[in-house]
Amino acid sequence: MPISPRRVYSQLRKLDRADITTSAVTRELAQDILANPEISLARRQAIADRLHQANNQLGMQSTAEEDSY
């Protein structure tokens, strides 16, 4: 059973508190939703925005000054 876009959107907000596996699964689900043309453009855009924010946050947390991301 596929997970709802609304639930993925909600889970993306909690990625900073999720374990690595849950975070990876949530990101993968978000990518699947973004690739699905049956989901409204507005919903996909909202998920893309939240995924982008989560990815930026991850980059800020996991890289040091001398690292590239």
Distance bins in CASP14 RR format, pairs under 12 A and 6 or more apart:
PFRMAT RR
TARGET T0000
AUTHOR 0000-0000-0000
RMODE 2
METHOD distances of the structure
MODEL  1
1 7 0 0 0 0 0 1 0 0 0 0 0
2 8 0 0 0 0 1 0 0 0 0 0 0
2 29 0 0 0 0 1 0 0 0 0 0 0
2 32 0 0 0 0 1 0 0 0 0 0 0
2 33 0 0 0 0 1 0 0 0 0 0 0
2 36 0 0 0 0 1 0 0 0 0 0 0
2 38 0 0 0 0 0 1 0 0 0 0 0
2 39 0 0 0 0 0 1 0 0 0 0 0
3 9 0 0 0 0 0 1 0 0 0 0 0
3 10 0 0 0 0 0 1 0 0 0 0 0
3 11 0 0 0 0 1 0 0 0 0 0 0
3 12 0 0 0 0 0 1 0 0 0 0 0
3 25 0 0 0 0 1 0 0 0 0 0 0
3 26 0 0 0 0 1 0 0 0 0 0 0
3 28 0 0 0 0 0 1 0 0 0 0 0
3 29 1 0 1 0 0 0 0 0 0 0 0
3 30 0 0 0 0 1 0 0 0 0 0 0
3 32 0 0 0 0 1 0 0 0 0 0 0
3 33 0 0 0 0 1 0 0 0 0 0 0
3 36 0 0 0 0 0 1 0 0 0 0 0
3 39 0 0 0 0 0 1 0 0 0 0 0
3 47 0 0 0 0 0 1 0 0 0 0 0
4 10 0 0 0 0 1 0 0 0 0 0 0
4 11 0 0 0 0 0 1 0 0 0 0 0
4 29 0 0 0 0 1 0 0 0 0 0 0
4 32 0 0 0 0 0 1 0 0 0 0 0
4 33 0 0 0 0 1 0 0 0 0 0 0
4 36 0 0 0 0 0 1 0 0 0 0 0
4 39 0 0 0 0 1 0 0 0 0 0 0
4 43 0 0 0 0 1 0 0 0 0 0 0
4 47 0 0 0 0 0 1 0 0 0 0 0
5 11 0 0 0 0 0 1 0 0 0 0 0
5 12 0 0 0 0 0 1 0 0 0 0 0
5 29 0 0 0 0 1 0 0 0 0 0 0
5 30 0 0 0 0 1 0 0 0 0 0 0
5 32 0 0 0 0 1 0 0 0 0 0 0
5 33 1 0 1 0 0 0 0 0 0 0 0
5 34 0 0 0 0 1 0 0 0 0 0 0
5 35 0 0 0 0 0 1 0 0 0 0 0
5 36 0 0 0 0 1 0 0 0 0 0 0
5 38 0 0 0 0 0 1 0 0 0 0 0
5 39 1 0 1 0 0 0 0 0 0 0 0
5 40 0 0 0 0 1 0 0 0 0 0 0
5 41 0 0 0 0 0 1 0 0 0 0 0
5 42 0 0 0 0 0 1 0 0 0 0 0
5 43 1 0 1 0 0 0 0 0 0 0 0
5 44 1 0 0 1 0 0 0 0 0 0 0
5 45 0 0 0 0 0 1 0 0 0 0 0
5 46 0 0 0 0 1 0 0 0 0 0 0
5 47 1 0 0 1 0 0 0 0 0 0 0
5 48 0 0 0 0 0 1 0 0 0 0 0
5 50 0 0 0 0 0 1 0 0 0 0 0
5 51 0 0 0 0 0 1 0 0 0 0 0
6 12 0 0 0 0 0 1 0 0 0 0 0
6 13 0 0 0 0 0 1 0 0 0 0 0
6 29 0 0 0 0 0 1 0 0 0 0 0
6 33 0 0 0 0 0 1 0 0 0 0 0
6 39 0 0 0 0 0 1 0 0 0 0 0
6 40 0 0 0 0 0 1 0 0 0 0 0
6 43 1 0 0 1 0 0 0 0 0 0 0
6 46 0 0 0 0 1 0 0 0 0 0 0
6 47 0 0 0 0 1 0 0 0 0 0 0
6 50 0 0 0 0 0 1 0 0 0 0 0
7 13 0 0 0 0 0 1 0 0 0 0 0
7 14 0 0 0 0 0 1 0 0 0 0 0
7 26 0 0 0 0 1 0 0 0 0 0 0
7 29 0 0 0 0 1 0 0 0 0 0 0
7 30 0 0 0 0 0 1 0 0 0 0 0
7 33 0 0 0 0 0 1 0 0 0 0 0
7 43 0 0 0 0 0 1 0 0 0 0 0
7 47 0 0 0 0 0 1 0 0 0 0 0
8 14 0 0 0 0 0 1 0 0 0 0 0
8 15 0 0 0 0 0 1 0 0 0 0 0
8 22 0 0 0 0 0 1 0 0 0 0 0
8 25 0 0 0 0 1 0 0 0 0 0 0
8 26 1 0 0 1 0 0 0 0 0 0 0
8 27 0 0 0 0 1 0 0 0 0 0 0
8 28 0 0 0 0 1 0 0 0 0 0 0
8 29 1 0 1 0 0 0 0 0 0 0 0
8 30 1 0 1 0 0 0 0 0 0 0 0
8 31 0 0 0 0 1 0 0 0 0 0 0
8 32 0 0 0 0 1 0 0 0 0 0 0
8 33 1 0 1 0 0 0 0 0 0 0 0
8 34 0 0 0 0 1 0 0 0 0 0 0
8 36 0 0 0 0 0 1 0 0 0 0 0
8 39 0 0 0 0 0 1 0 0 0 0 0
8 43 0 0 0 0 1 0 0 0 0 0 0
8 44 0 0 0 0 0 1 0 0 0 0 0
8 46 0 0 0 0 0 1 0 0 0 0 0
8 47 1 0 0 1 0 0 0 0 0 0 0
8 48 0 0 0 0 0 1 0 0 0 0 0
8 50 0 0 0 0 1 0 0 0 0 0 0
8 51 0 0 0 0 1 0 0 0 0 0 0
8 54 0 0 0 0 0 1 0 0 0 0 0
9 15 0 0 0 0 0 1 0 0 0 0 0
9 26 0 0 0 0 0 1 0 0 0 0 0
9 29 0 0 0 0 0 1 0 0 0 0 0
9 30 0 0 0 0 1 0 0 0 0 0 0
9 33 0 0 0 0 1 0 0 0 0 0 0
9 34 0 0 0 0 0 1 0 0 0 0 0
9 39 0 0 0 0 0 1 0 0 0 0 0
9 42 0 0 0 0 0 1 0 0 0 0 0
9 43 1 0 0 1 0 0 0 0 0 0 0
9 44 0 0 0 0 0 1 0 0 0 0 0
9 45 0 0 0 0 0 1 0 0 0 0 0
9 46 1 0 0 1 0 0 0 0 0 0 0
9 47 1 0 1 0 0 0 0 0 0 0 0
9 48 0 0 0 0 0 1 0 0 0 0 0
9 49 0 0 0 0 1 0 0 0 0 0 0
9 50 1 0 0 1 0 0 0 0 0 0 0
9 51 0 0 0 0 1 0 0 0 0 0 0
9 53 0 0 0 0 0 1 0 0 0 0 0
9 54 0 0 0 0 0 1 0 0 0 0 0
10 18 0 0 0 0 0 1 0 0 0 0 0
10 26 0 0 0 0 1 0 0 0 0 0 0
10 29 0 0 0 0 0 1 0 0 0 0 0
10 30 0 0 0 0 0 1 0 0 0 0 0
10 46 0 0 0 0 0 1 0 0 0 0 0
10 47 0 0 0 0 0 1 0 0 0 0 0
10 50 0 0 0 0 1 0 0 0 0 0 0
11 17 0 0 0 0 0 1 0 0 0 0 0
11 18 1 0 0 1 0 0 0 0 0 0 0
11 22 0 0 0 0 1 0 0 0 0 0 0
11 23 0 0 0 0 1 0 0 0 0 0 0
11 24 0 0 0 0 0 1 0 0 0 0 0
11 25 0 0 0 0 1 0 0 0 0 0 0
11 26 1 0 1 0 0 0 0 0 0 0 0
11 27 0 0 0 0 1 0 0 0 0 0 0
11 28 0 0 0 0 0 1 0 0 0 0 0
11 29 1 0 0 1 0 0 0 0 0 0 0
11 30 0 0 0 0 1 0 0 0 0 0 0
11 33 0 0 0 0 0 1 0 0 0 0 0
11 47 0 0 0 0 0 1 0 0 0 0 0
11 50 0 0 0 0 1 0 0 0 0 0 0
11 51 0 0 0 0 0 1 0 0 0 0 0
11 54 0 0 0 0 1 0 0 0 0 0 0
12 18 0 0 0 0 1 0 0 0 0 0 0
12 22 0 0 0 0 0 1 0 0 0 0 0
12 23 0 0 0 0 1 0 0 0 0 0 0
12 25 0 0 0 0 0 1 0 0 0 0 0
12 26 1 0 0 1 0 0 0 0 0 0 0
12 27 0 0 0 0 1 0 0 0 0 0 0
12 28 0 0 0 0 0 1 0 0 0 0 0
12 29 0 0 0 0 1 0 0 0 0 0 0
12 30 1 0 0 1 0 0 0 0 0 0 0
12 31 0 0 0 0 0 1 0 0 0 0 0
12 33 0 0 0 0 0 1 0 0 0 0 0
12 34 0 0 0 0 0 1 0 0 0 0 0
12 46 0 0 0 0 1 0 0 0 0 0 0
12 47 1 0 0 1 0 0 0 0 0 0 0
12 48 0 0 0 0 0 1 0 0 0 0 0
12 49 0 0 0 0 1 0 0 0 0 0 0
12 50 1 0 1 0 0 0 0 0 0 0 0
12 51 1 0 1 0 0 0 0 0 0 0 0
12 52 0 0 0 0 1 0 0 0 0 0 0
12 53 0 0 0 0 1 0 0 0 0 0 0
12 54 1 0 1 0 0 0 0 0 0 0 0
12 55 0 0 0 0 1 0 0 0 0 0 0
12 57 0 0 0 0 0 1 0 0 0 0 0
12 58 0 0 0 0 0 1 0 0 0 0 0
13 26 0 0 0 0 0 1 0 0 0 0 0
13 30 0 0 0 0 0 1 0 0 0 0 0
13 46 0 0 0 0 0 1 0 0 0 0 0
13 47 0 0 0 0 0 1 0 0 0 0 0
13 49 0 0 0 0 0 1 0 0 0 0 0
13 50 1 0 0 1 0 0 0 0 0 0 0
13 51 0 0 0 0 0 1 0 0 0 0 0
13 53 0 0 0 0 1 0 0 0 0 0 0
13 54 0 0 0 0 1 0 0 0 0 0 0
13 57 0 0 0 0 0 1 0 0 0 0 0
14 22 0 0 0 0 1 0 0 0 0 0 0
14 23 0 0 0 0 1 0 0 0 0 0 0
14 26 0 0 0 0 1 0 0 0 0 0 0
14 50 0 0 0 0 0 1 0 0 0 0 0
14 54 0 0 0 0 1 0 0 0 0 0 0
14 57 0 0 0 0 0 1 0 0 0 0 0
15 21 0 0 0 0 0 1 0 0 0 0 0
15 22 0 0 0 0 1 0 0 0 0 0 0
15 23 1 0 1 0 0 0 0 0 0 0 0
15 24 0 0 0 0 1 0 0 0 0 0 0
15 25 0 0 0 0 0 1 0 0 0 0 0
15 26 1 0 0 1 0 0 0 0 0 0 0
15 27 1 0 0 1 0 0 0 0 0 0 0
15 29 0 0 0 0 0 1 0 0 0 0 0
15 30 0 0 0 0 1 0 0 0 0 0 0
15 50 0 0 0 0 1 0 0 0 0 0 0
15 51 0 0 0 0 1 0 0 0 0 0 0
15 52 0 0 0 0 0 1 0 0 0 0 0
15 53 0 0 0 0 1 0 0 0 0 0 0
15 54 1 0 1 0 0 0 0 0 0 0 0
15 55 0 0 0 0 1 0 0 0 0 0 0
15 56 0 0 0 0 0 1 0 0 0 0 0
15 57 1 0 0 1 0 0 0 0 0 0 0
15 58 1 0 0 1 0 0 0 0 0 0 0
15 59 0 0 0 0 0 1 0 0 0 0 0
15 61 0 0 0 0 0 1 0 0 0 0 0
16 22 0 0 0 0 0 1 0 0 0 0 0
16 23 0 0 0 0 1 0 0 0 0 0 0
16 26 0 0 0 0 0 1 0 0 0 0 0
16 53 0 0 0 0 0 1 0 0 0 0 0
16 54 1 0 0 1 0 0 0 0 0 0 0
16 55 0 0 0 0 0 1 0 0 0 0 0
16 56 0 0 0 0 0 1 0 0 0 0 0
16 57 1 0 0 1 0 0 0 0 0 0 0
16 58 0 0 0 0 1 0 0 0 0 0 0
16 59 0 0 0 0 0 1 0 0 0 0 0
16 60 0 0 0 0 0 1 0 0 0 0 0
16 61 1 0 0 1 0 0 0 0 0 0 0
16 62 0 0 0 0 0 1 0 0 0 0 0
17 23 0 0 0 0 1 0 0 0 0 0 0
17 26 0 0 0 0 0 1 0 0 0 0 0
17 54 0 0 0 0 0 1 0 0 0 0 0
17 57 0 0 0 0 0 1 0 0 0 0 0
18 24 0 0 0 0 1 0 0 0 0 0 0
18 25 0 0 0 0 1 0 0 0 0 0 0
18 26 1 0 0 1 0 0 0 0 0 0 0
18 27 0 0 0 0 1 0 0 0 0 0 0
18 54 0 0 0 0 1 0 0 0 0 0 0
18 58 0 0 0 0 0 1 0 0 0 0 0
19 25 0 0 0 0 1 0 0 0 0 0 0
19 26 0 0 0 0 0 1 0 0 0 0 0
20 26 0 0 0 0 0 1 0 0 0 0 0
20 27 0 0 0 0 0 1 0 0 0 0 0
20 58 0 0 0 0 0 1 0 0 0 0 0
20 62 0 0 0 0 0 1 0 0 0 0 0
21 27 0 0 0 0 0 1 0 0 0 0 0
21 28 0 0 0 0 0 1 0 0 0 0 0
22 28 0 0 0 0 0 1 0 0 0 0 0
22 29 0 0 0 0 0 1 0 0 0 0 0
23 29 0 0 0 0 0 1 0 0 0 0 0
23 30 0 0 0 0 0 1 0 0 0 0 0
23 51 0 0 0 0 0 1 0 0 0 0 0
23 54 0 0 0 0 1 0 0 0 0 0 0
23 55 0 0 0 0 0 1 0 0 0 0 0
23 57 0 0 0 0 0 1 0 0 0 0 0
23 58 0 0 0 0 1 0 0 0 0 0 0
23 61 0 0 0 0 0 1 0 0 0 0 0
23 62 0 0 0 0 0 1 0 0 0 0 0
24 30 0 0 0 0 0 1 0 0 0 0 0
24 31 0 0 0 0 0 1 0 0 0 0 0
24 54 0 0 0 0 0 1 0 0 0 0 0
24 58 0 0 0 0 0 1 0 0 0 0 0
25 31 0 0 0 0 0 1 0 0 0 0 0
25 32 0 0 0 0 0 1 0 0 0 0 0
26 32 0 0 0 0 0 1 0 0 0 0 0
26 33 0 0 0 0 0 1 0 0 0 0 0
26 47 0 0 0 0 0 1 0 0 0 0 0
26 50 0 0 0 0 0 1 0 0 0 0 0
26 51 0 0 0 0 1 0 0 0 0 0 0
26 54 0 0 0 0 1 0 0 0 0 0 0
26 55 0 0 0 0 0 1 0 0 0 0 0
26 58 0 0 0 0 0 1 0 0 0 0 0
27 33 0 0 0 0 0 1 0 0 0 0 0
27 34 0 0 0 0 0 1 0 0 0 0 0
27 47 0 0 0 0 0 1 0 0 0 0 0
27 48 0 0 0 0 0 1 0 0 0 0 0
27 50 0 0 0 0 0 1 0 0 0 0 0
27 51 1 0 0 1 0 0 0 0 0 0 0
27 52 0 0 0 0 0 1 0 0 0 0 0
27 54 1 0 0 1 0 0 0 0 0 0 0
27 55 0 0 0 0 1 0 0 0 0 0 0
27 58 0 0 0 0 1 0 0 0 0 0 0
28 34 0 0 0 0 0 1 0 0 0 0 0
28 35 0 0 0 0 0 1 0 0 0 0 0
28 51 0 0 0 0 0 1 0 0 0 0 0
29 35 0 0 0 0 0 1 0 0 0 0 0
29 36 0 0 0 0 0 1 0 0 0 0 0
29 39 0 0 0 0 0 1 0 0 0 0 0
29 47 0 0 0 0 1 0 0 0 0 0 0
29 51 0 0 0 0 0 1 0 0 0 0 0
30 36 0 0 0 0 0 1 0 0 0 0 0
30 39 0 0 0 0 0 1 0 0 0 0 0
30 43 0 0 0 0 0 1 0 0 0 0 0
30 44 0 0 0 0 1 0 0 0 0 0 0
30 46 0 0 0 0 0 1 0 0 0 0 0
30 47 1 0 1 0 0 0 0 0 0 0 0
30 48 0 0 0 0 1 0 0 0 0 0 0
30 49 0 0 0 0 0 1 0 0 0 0 0
30 50 1 0 0 1 0 0 0 0 0 0 0
30 51 1 0 1 0 0 0 0 0 0 0 0
30 52 0 0 0 0 0 1 0 0 0 0 0
30 53 0 0 0 0 0 1 0 0 0 0 0
30 54 0 0 0 0 1 0 0 0 0 0 0
30 55 0 0 0 0 0 1 0 0 0 0 0
31 44 0 0 0 0 0 1 0 0 0 0 0
31 47 0 0 0 0 1 0 0 0 0 0 0
31 48 0 0 0 0 1 0 0 0 0 0 0
31 51 1 0 0 1 0 0 0 0 0 0 0
31 55 0 0 0 0 0 1 0 0 0 0 0
32 38 0 0 0 0 0 1 0 0 0 0 0
32 39 0 0 0 0 1 0 0 0 0 0 0
32 44 0 0 0 0 0 1 0 0 0 0 0
32 47 0 0 0 0 0 1 0 0 0 0 0
32 51 0 0 0 0 0 1 0 0 0 0 0
33 39 1 0 1 0 0 0 0 0 0 0 0
33 40 0 0 0 0 0 1 0 0 0 0 0
33 41 0 0 0 0 0 1 0 0 0 0 0
33 43 1 0 0 1 0 0 0 0 0 0 0
33 44 1 0 0 1 0 0 0 0 0 0 0
33 45 0 0 0 0 0 1 0 0 0 0 0
33 46 0 0 0 0 0 1 0 0 0 0 0
33 47 1 0 1 0 0 0 0 0 0 0 0
33 48 0 0 0 0 1 0 0 0 0 0 0
33 50 0 0 0 0 0 1 0 0 0 0 0
33 51 0 0 0 0 1 0 0 0 0 0 0
34 40 0 0 0 0 0 1 0 0 0 0 0
34 41 0 0 0 0 0 1 0 0 0 0 0
34 43 0 0 0 0 1 0 0 0 0 0 0
34 44 1 0 1 0 0 0 0 0 0 0 0
34 45 0 0 0 0 1 0 0 0 0 0 0
34 46 0 0 0 0 0 1 0 0 0 0 0
34 47 1 0 0 1 0 0 0 0 0 0 0
34 48 1 0 1 0 0 0 0 0 0 0 0
34 49 0 0 0 0 0 1 0 0 0 0 0
34 50 0 0 0 0 0 1 0 0 0 0 0
34 51 1 0 0 1 0 0 0 0 0 0 0
34 52 0 0 0 0 0 1 0 0 0 0 0
35 44 0 0 0 0 1 0 0 0 0 0 0
35 47 0 0 0 0 0 1 0 0 0 0 0
35 48 0 0 0 0 0 1 0 0 0 0 0
36 43 0 0 0 0 1 0 0 0 0 0 0
36 44 1 0 0 1 0 0 0 0 0 0 0
36 47 0 0 0 0 0 1 0 0 0 0 0
37 43 0 0 0 0 0 1 0 0 0 0 0
37 44 0 0 0 0 1 0 0 0 0 0 0
38 44 0 0 0 0 0 1 0 0 0 0 0
39 45 0 0 0 0 0 1 0 0 0 0 0
39 46 0 0 0 0 0 1 0 0 0 0 0
39 47 0 0 0 0 1 0 0 0 0 0 0
39 48 0 0 0 0 0 1 0 0 0 0 0
40 46 0 0 0 0 1 0 0 0 0 0 0
40 47 0 0 0 0 0 1 0 0 0 0 0
41 47 0 0 0 0 0 1 0 0 0 0 0
41 48 0 0 0 0 0 1 0 0 0 0 0
42 48 0 0 0 0 0 1 0 0 0 0 0
42 49 0 0 0 0 0 1 0 0 0 0 0
43 49 0 0 0 0 0 1 0 0 0 0 0
43 50 0 0 0 0 0 1 0 0 0 0 0
44 50 0 0 0 0 0 1 0 0 0 0 0
44 51 0 0 0 0 0 1 0 0 0 0 0
45 51 0 0 0 0 0 1 0 0 0 0 0
45 52 0 0 0 0 0 1 0 0 0 0 0
46 52 0 0 0 0 0 1 0 0 0 0 0
46 53 0 0 0 0 0 1 0 0 0 0 0
47 53 0 0 0 0 0 1 0 0 0 0 0
47 54 0 0 0 0 0 1 0 0 0 0 0
48 54 0 0 0 0 0 1 0 0 0 0 0
48 55 0 0 0 0 0 1 0 0 0 0 0
49 55 0 0 0 0 0 1 0 0 0 0 0
49 56 0 0 0 0 0 1 0 0 0 0 0
50 56 0 0 0 0 0 1 0 0 0 0 0
50 57 0 0 0 0 0 1 0 0 0 0 0
51 57 0 0 0 0 0 1 0 0 0 0 0
51 58 0 0 0 0 0 1 0 0 0 0 0
52 58 0 0 0 0 0 1 0 0 0 0 0
52 59 0 0 0 0 0 1 0 0 0 0 0
53 59 0 0 0 0 0 1 0 0 0 0 0
53 60 0 0 0 0 0 1 0 0 0 0 0
54 60 0 0 0 0 0 1 0 0 0 0 0
54 61 0 0 0 0 0 1 0 0 0 0 0
55 61 0 0 0 0 0 1 0 0 0 0 0
55 62 0 0 0 0 0 1 0 0 0 0 0
55 63 0 0 0 0 0 1 0 0 0 0 0
55 69 0 0 0 0 1 0 0 0 0 0 0
56 62 0 0 0 0 0 1 0 0 0 0 0
56 63 0 0 0 0 0 1 0 0 0 0 0
56 69 0 0 0 0 1 0 0 0 0 0 0
57 63 0 0 0 0 0 1 0 0 0 0 0
57 69 0 0 0 0 0 1 0 0 0 0 0
58 69 0 0 0 0 1 0 0 0 0 0 0
59 67 0 0 0 0 1 0 0 0 0 0 0
59 68 0 0 0 0 0 1 0 0 0 0 0
59 69 1 0 1 0 0 0 0 0 0 0 0
60 67 0 0 0 0 0 1 0 0 0 0 0
60 69 0 0 0 0 1 0 0 0 0 0 0
61 67 0 0 0 0 0 1 0 0 0 0 0
61 69 0 0 0 0 0 1 0 0 0 0 0
62 68 0 0 0 0 0 1 0 0 0 0 0
62 69 1 0 0 1 0 0 0 0 0 0 0
63 69 1 0 1 0 0 0 0 0 0 0 0
END
